[in-house]
Amino acid sequence: MDIRPLSVSGSFVVTPRVHADERGEFVEWFRADLLHEATGLQFSVAQANLSVSGKGTLRGIHFADVPPGQAKYVMCATGAIRDYVVDIRVGSPTYGKWDAVDISAAERNAVVLDVGLGHAFLALDDNTTVTYLVTDHYKPQSEHAINPLDMGIGLEFPLERQELLLSEKDVSAPGFADVAAAGLLPTWEG
């Protein structure tokens, strides 16, 4: 299993070893011990989520109150996504920056996000199934969103804007500056 950091501190891309033969394949797609060894993150799974999206579906930018926050381990069971990690931690050296990585069922790779980071993804194929392992249970009162089309963040998409499908929640979410002004952003614990 190869685990390497992304440009946003506290985020990593994981590329597991795929064992394939004429019968199919086998992959250890999550190993808490190896993740801890490579990153220092203690990843204790509290909940597993699954979403299915059509091509062009854009979900996020989502984040949870810290503490406790919600670290995520995100991979594709089918299809492909462009996964976005956004540093929204006030005081972080990479505050306001983002990174993107393509995650796919073909590659069997994953993204890890530490507590306090914003997360979004864009489905690149129809019938894309994304699984998330998270370190805390979903708490609606602690969930927040930043509009993923906000120019204050400036995410770049491989599809035209008119091809993007967003939920009403994400379309009506405030911009990055508004969320910061409201004091909703987590603080970097570096």
Secondary structure, 3 states (H helix, E strand, C coil): CEEEECCCCCEEEEECCEEEECCEEEECCCCHHHHHHHHCCCCCCCEEEEEEECCCEEEEEEEECCCCCCCEEEEEEECEEEEEEECCCECCCCCCCEEEEEEECCCCCEEEECCCCEEEEEECCCCEEEEEEECCCCCHHHEEECCCCCCCCCCCCCCCHHHCECCHHHHCCCCHHHHHHCCCCCECCC
